[in-house]
Amino acid sequence: WKNPPPELLPREKFKKAPEWIEHFVRYYIGIWEKKADDGYAGFGHMEAQTLKPLLKDSMKALEILIRRLHNPKELDRGEKEVRKGRETRAGMEGRVQKEKSVLLQLDEITTNSSNMDYLAARAGYMKLTLGNKTWNSTFVAHVAACTMKGAREYRRNRDNFNTYDMDPDSQKYMHALLKLVQLAQCIKPNPDQSKNNVF
């Protein structure tokens, strides 16, 4: 984390997404360390209390992200298929919801943040973590079939897990990246309040 970039360059200066994301992360970690040394001067009470205990853990988590950016294929860790059960009706089976590239989503989050569209950056984070799943977990309901003849089971198996669901390390760096977006908003809030997040 030594020698962070002195300024945040625009996205257009980088041909490749991994280089841009690493630049964004290193710049804001450098800013975060400076703000921590200054006691978060100029920050509101809520912002300071939220960010203060998270710096070291966020740095550790973002080290994982930077390592994986050197081999972007390492970023995608979601399920590629759903384990098939023995369901009698096709509608009961979980579906494969194709996950958008994690690298592309990280690129969108950091680019929106650098453009001070923090609401769009947070929406990108929600998409990254929740994905496109219709059913996040298996749902089972038992309904009485006939008098004295037991019950009928209705089941809807979960859809496939995305990277956030499958990999605890990915969860850590995704949470840490959201904190960088919040830090960016504290430092450079958008004059258009509709593009800021409630802290």
C-alpha positions as CSV (number, residue, x, y, z in Angstrom):
1,W,0.0,0.0,0.0
2,K,3.0,2.3,-0.2
3,N,3.1,5.2,-2.6
4,P,-0.6,5.5,-3.5
5,P,-1.5,7.5,-6.6
6,P,-1.4,11.3,-5.9
7,E,-4.6,11.8,-7.8
8,L,-7.4,9.8,-9.2
9,L,-7.1,9.7,-13.0
10,P,-10.2,9.4,-15.2
11,R,-11.3,5.9,-16.4
12,E,-10.4,6.8,-20.0
13,K,-6.7,6.9,-19.1
14,F,-6.7,3.1,-18.6
15,K,-7.1,0.6,-21.5
16,K,-7.7,-2.4,-19.2
17,A,-10.3,-2.6,-16.4
18,P,-8.0,-4.4,-13.9
19,E,-5.5,-1.5,-14.1
20,W,-8.2,1.0,-13.5
21,I,-9.8,-0.8,-10.6
22,E,-6.4,-1.3,-8.9
23,H,-5.7,2.5,-9.4
24,F,-9.0,3.4,-7.9
25,V,-8.5,1.1,-4.9
26,R,-4.9,2.2,-4.2
27,Y,-5.9,5.9,-4.5
28,Y,-8.8,5.7,-2.0
29,I,-6.9,3.5,0.5
30,G,-4.2,6.2,0.5
31,I,-6.9,8.9,1.1
32,W,-8.4,6.7,3.8
33,E,-5.1,6.4,5.7
34,K,-4.6,10.2,5.5
35,K,-8.1,10.8,6.9
36,A,-7.5,8.3,9.7
37,D,-4.3,10.1,10.6
38,D,-6.2,13.4,10.7
39,G,-8.9,11.9,12.9
40,Y,-11.5,12.1,10.1
41,A,-11.6,15.9,10.3
42,G,-14.5,17.3,8.3
43,F,-16.5,14.0,8.4
44,G,-19.9,13.8,10.0
45,H,-20.2,11.8,13.2
46,M,-22.0,8.9,11.5
47,E,-19.4,8.7,8.7
48,A,-16.4,8.8,11.0
49,Q,-17.9,6.1,13.3
50,T,-18.7,3.9,10.4
51,L,-15.3,4.1,8.6
52,K,-13.0,4.4,11.7
53,P,-12.8,0.7,12.7
54,L,-12.8,-0.7,9.2
55,L,-9.6,0.5,7.6
56,K,-7.3,-2.4,8.5
57,D,-9.8,-5.1,7.6
58,S,-10.7,-3.4,4.4
59,M,-7.0,-3.2,3.4
60,K,-6.6,-7.0,4.0
61,A,-9.7,-7.7,2.0
62,L,-8.7,-5.5,-0.9
63,E,-5.3,-7.2,-1.1
64,I,-7.2,-10.3,-2.2
65,L,-8.9,-8.2,-4.9
66,I,-5.7,-6.8,-6.2
67,R,-4.1,-10.3,-6.4
68,R,-7.1,-11.6,-8.3
69,L,-7.0,-8.6,-10.7
70,H,-3.7,-9.9,-12.0
71,N,-5.6,-13.0,-13.2
72,P,-9.2,-11.7,-13.8
73,K,-10.5,-15.3,-14.4
74,E,-10.0,-15.8,-10.6
75,L,-12.8,-13.3,-9.9
76,D,-15.6,-15.4,-11.3
77,R,-16.4,-18.1,-8.7
78,G,-20.2,-18.6,-9.1
79,E,-22.0,-21.9,-9.8
80,K,-22.2,-22.7,-13.5
81,E,-25.0,-25.2,-13.0
82,V,-27.6,-26.2,-10.5
83,R,-27.6,-29.6,-9.0
84,K,-30.7,-31.4,-10.3
85,G,-33.0,-33.0,-7.9
86,R,-35.7,-35.6,-8.4
87,E,-38.6,-33.2,-8.8
88,T,-41.6,-34.4,-10.7
89,R,-42.4,-31.0,-12.2
90,A,-39.8,-28.9,-14.1
91,G,-41.0,-25.7,-12.4
92,M,-39.7,-27.0,-9.1
93,E,-36.1,-27.1,-10.2
94,G,-33.7,-24.2,-9.7
95,R,-32.6,-22.2,-12.7
96,V,-29.2,-21.2,-13.9
97,Q,-29.1,-17.4,-13.8
98,K,-26.1,-16.3,-15.8
99,E,-23.9,-14.1,-13.7
100,K,-22.5,-10.9,-15.3
101,S,-18.7,-10.8,-15.3
102,V,-17.5,-9.8,-11.8
103,L,-14.7,-7.7,-13.5
104,L,-17.2,-5.8,-15.6
105,Q,-19.3,-5.1,-12.5
106,L,-16.4,-3.9,-10.5
107,D,-15.4,-1.6,-13.4
108,E,-18.9,-0.1,-13.5
109,I,-19.0,0.4,-9.7
110,T,-15.6,2.2,-9.6
111,T,-16.4,4.2,-12.7
112,N,-19.7,5.4,-11.4
113,S,-18.1,6.3,-8.1
114,S,-15.3,8.3,-9.8
115,N,-18.1,10.2,-11.8
116,M,-19.8,11.0,-8.4
117,D,-22.8,8.9,-9.3
118,Y,-22.8,7.1,-5.9
119,L,-26.4,5.9,-6.2
120,A,-25.5,4.0,-9.4
121,A,-22.4,2.7,-7.8
122,R,-24.4,1.3,-4.9
123,A,-27.0,-0.2,-7.3
124,G,-24.1,-1.9,-9.0
125,Y,-22.9,-3.3,-5.7
126,M,-26.4,-4.7,-5.0
127,K,-26.4,-6.4,-8.4
128,L,-23.0,-7.8,-7.8
129,T,-23.9,-9.3,-4.4
130,L,-27.5,-10.3,-5.0
131,G,-27.3,-11.2,-8.7
132,N,-30.3,-12.1,-10.9
133,K,-31.7,-14.9,-8.7
134,T,-35.4,-15.4,-8.6
135,W,-35.2,-17.7,-5.6
136,N,-32.3,-17.2,-3.2
137,S,-33.1,-20.3,-1.1
138,T,-35.1,-23.4,-1.5
139,F,-38.8,-23.0,-0.5
140,V,-40.9,-25.9,0.6
141,A,-44.6,-25.9,1.4
142,H,-46.8,-28.8,2.6
143,V,-50.5,-28.6,1.7
144,A,-53.1,-31.1,2.9
145,A,-54.0,-33.3,-0.1
146,C,-57.3,-35.0,1.1
147,T,-58.8,-35.9,4.4
148,M,-56.8,-38.5,6.2
149,K,-54.5,-38.9,3.1
150,G,-51.4,-37.0,4.2
151,A,-50.0,-33.9,2.5
152,R,-48.6,-32.8,-0.8
153,E,-45.2,-31.2,-1.0
154,Y,-44.6,-28.1,-3.2
155,R,-40.9,-27.3,-3.6
156,R,-39.0,-24.6,-5.5
157,N,-35.3,-25.3,-5.4
158,R,-32.9,-22.3,-5.2
159,D,-31.3,-20.8,-8.3
160,N,-27.5,-21.1,-8.7
161,F,-25.2,-19.2,-6.4
162,N,-23.2,-16.3,-7.7
163,T,-19.6,-15.4,-6.7
164,Y,-20.7,-13.5,-3.6
165,D,-22.6,-16.6,-2.3
166,M,-19.9,-19.1,-3.1
167,D,-16.7,-17.4,-1.9
168,P,-16.1,-15.7,1.6
169,D,-13.0,-13.9,0.3
170,S,-15.1,-12.3,-2.5
171,Q,-17.6,-11.2,0.1
172,K,-14.9,-9.4,2.1
173,Y,-13.5,-7.4,-0.8
174,M,-16.9,-6.5,-2.1
175,H,-17.9,-5.2,1.3
176,A,-14.6,-3.2,1.4
177,L,-15.1,-1.8,-2.1
178,L,-18.5,-0.4,-0.9
179,K,-16.7,1.3,1.9
180,L,-14.4,3.0,-0.6
181,V,-17.5,4.2,-2.4
182,Q,-18.8,5.6,0.8
183,L,-15.5,7.3,1.5
184,A,-15.5,8.8,-2.0
185,Q,-18.9,10.3,-1.3
186,C,-17.7,11.8,2.0
187,I,-14.8,13.4,0.3
188,K,-16.5,14.6,-2.9
189,P,-20.3,14.5,-2.5
190,N,-22.3,15.1,-5.6
191,P,-24.1,18.5,-5.6
192,D,-27.1,16.6,-7.0
193,Q,-28.4,15.0,-3.9
194,S,-30.3,12.4,-5.9
195,K,-27.0,10.7,-6.8
196,N,-25.8,10.4,-3.2
197,N,-26.5,7.6,-0.8
198,V,-27.8,7.9,2.7
199,F,-25.0,6.9,5.0
